[in-house]
Amino acid sequence: MSGGYEVIWSHVAENDLRNIIEYIAEDSVVDASNIFEKIRQKASNLHILPERGRIVQELREHGILQYRELIISPWRIIYRISGKSVYVLSILDSRQNIEDILLKRLIDLKL
């Protein structure tokens, strides 16, 4: 594969990450910084082999197969591959009702 993929963060994903980090920083700035780096690095690595992420199970059950995820427990990086681009769409806490959050976001965005 020549050139790899371009990784593009949506505003929603950036806001998700900011909210996660701000929440963690209330208890520990060091932990927040470490988690920020882990999540950003994992997402950045999608420029190589983005297909390695699994299809989001909650969406698969609705016949929606184009969204994939990587796990950094308890967070899930939700993304979509389009051409030579990888779009990071959301960073969600797996302890929440992911199905409801994702379906609402997809309906709101009309993707």
Stockholm file with secondary structure:
# STOCKHOLM 1.0

chainA/1-111         MSGGYEVIWSHVAENDLRNIIEYIAEDSVVDASNIFEKIRQKASNLHILPERGRIVQELREHGILQYRELIISPWRIIYRISGKSVYVLSILDSRQNIEDILLKRLIDLKL
#=GR chainA/1-111 SS CCSCCEEEECHHHHHHHHHHHHHHHTTCHHHHHHHHHHHHHHHHGGGSCGGGSEECHHHHTTTCCSEEEEEETTEEEEEEEETTEEEEEEEEETTSCHHHHHHHHHHHHTC
#=GC SS_cons         CCSCCEEEECHHHHHHHHHHHHHHHTTCHHHHHHHHHHHHHHHHGGGSCGGGSEECHHHHTTTCCSEEEEEETTEEEEEEEETTEEEEEEEEETTSCHHHHHHHHHHHHTC
//
